[in-house]
Amino acid sequence: MEHPELREYKMDAKMADDILQNVLKAGNKKPSSVPVYQIELKKKLTKAPYIYGIVISAIALVLTLLAPLAFARPFLPMSVTTSAAQAGFYLEGSYAIDGVITLHVSSADLDLKHSYLQTNSGTVYEPLDFNASTREISFPFPEEESNIYVVTRQGAVLHLLLTPGE
């Protein structure tokens, strides 16, 4: 079944206005005081706010969906070595902000005197901060590959190899 070809009819505004006035006159109605070209223009103008509203809503939706990425903590490439005796002491998470790397460990019973970060060039850094309630220990974030040693009071050692991205 074929559809008949759709034809587009065109008519100038003066002729359309004359036809409208004749139809209104034949139906015993008051003649229109608004010309046809103004009616068409009004119809075109009323679509613009809806189109702008849809575009603005789509942009707001995209920004809302992308907003969590602005607050995402960067991934830090680290390798972890632990022994069977240290099975209860491990790294739970890490993040780096403003030149400081913060490690979230599984134990709050840390030996801060024996915990340190050592760069490949031999520079040793002591912990900058330790928060026992959140079990987070912070070190300066060096520009070179480094070893991080976090020690508990029971003697368990968590050895991390930090390789900063390039």
N, C-alpha and C positions, 0 to 999 in steps of 0.2 A: 504494500500500500504506500503510494507516494503522496507526499504532502504537496499541496499546490504551492507554487512559488509565491513567496510573500513580496508584495509590491509596496514600495514606499511612495506615498503620494506627497507632492509638495504643492504648496499654495502660498502666494504672497500674503502679507498681513492685511492689506487693504481688501482683498477679495474675501478673506476669512472673516473680517469684520463686517463686510456687507452681508455675507451669508448668515452670520449670527444675528444681525439686526432684522433680517427678513424672517428668520425662524421665530424670534421673539415676537415680531409683529403678527405673524400668522397664528401664534398661540395666544394672542391677546394679552401679552405681557409688556411690561414697561421696557423700553429700549435700554440697552446697556450703556452706561456712561464711561465705562473703562474699555479702552481699545484692546484688541486681541494681543498685540505685541507686548503690552504691559502685563497681561495675564500670563503669557508664556515666560516673560522675564521673572515674574514673581515665583512661578513654579520652579525655575532653575535656581533662583537664589535661596529658596527654602531648603534645598538639599545640602548646601555647603556646610551649615553648622553640624549636621549629622555626620558628614564625612570627616570633618575636623575632629569631632568627638570620638569617632571610631579610631582614628589615627592616634590621637592622644591617649586613649585607653589602651591601645596595643603597645605603645611605647612604655606606659606606666607598668603594664603587665610584664614586659621584658625586663625592665629595671628591677621590679620586685623579685623576679625569679633569679636575677643575677646578683642581687644584693649580698647573699651569703658568701659569695666568692670574695668580696672585698674584705671580709673578716676572717678568711681562712688562714690558718697558720701554715707557714711554708714547711714542706717536707724536708727533713734532714736525713741525708744518707749516712747511716751508722750501722756498723756491724757489732754484734754483742757476743761476748764469750762468757760463759758461766760454767761452773762445774756441777757435778751431781750433788755435792754438799751444799751448794748455794741454791738449790731448787726453789726455796721460798723467797729469794731475793732477786728481783728482776726489774727491768725497765718497763714502765707502763705507758710512757709517752714522752714526747719532747717537742719543744718549739723554740724559735729564735726571734727575738724582737730587739731592735736598737742595739745590736752588737753584743747581746747577752743570750746565751743558750741556757734554757731551763729544762731540767730533767725531772720527770715525775717517776719516782721509784716506789717499790712495793713496801718499803720499811721506813719508819720514822726514826729508828734507832741507829743513826749514822755516826761514824767517827770522823768528825770534820778535820781533825789534825792530820789524819792520814789520807783524806780524800783530796785529789788534785787533778789538774789538767796539765798535760805536758805536750808541747808542740814538737814537731820533728827536729826543729833547730835546737831543742833542749830547754826552752823557756818553760818555767813551771809557774802555774797560776793556782792560787788557793781559791776555795769557793767564795763567791761574792755574797751569797745569801742562802739561808736554808730556812724553810718554813715547815715545821714539824706537823702542823695540822693538815696541810695539803700534801706533805711529803715531796716537796719540790726543792731542788738544789740548783743554784745558778752559778755559771762560770762565764768569764769573758769568751766571746766567740772569735777565735783567731782566724786569720785568712789562710792558714796552711793546715795540712793534715795533722791531727792531734790524737793523743790517747787520753781518755778520761778514766780515772780510777775512783770509784765510789766504794768506800769501805764501811761496813757495819761494826758495831762494838763487839759482835760475836766473831769477827774476823772474816766474814764473807766479803769477797771482792767482786765488784761488777766492773768489768773492763770493757770500755766502749772505744771504738775507733771512729773518729769523726773525720769525714772527708767533705770539706766545703765544696759546693758546686762552683763551676766556672762560668 
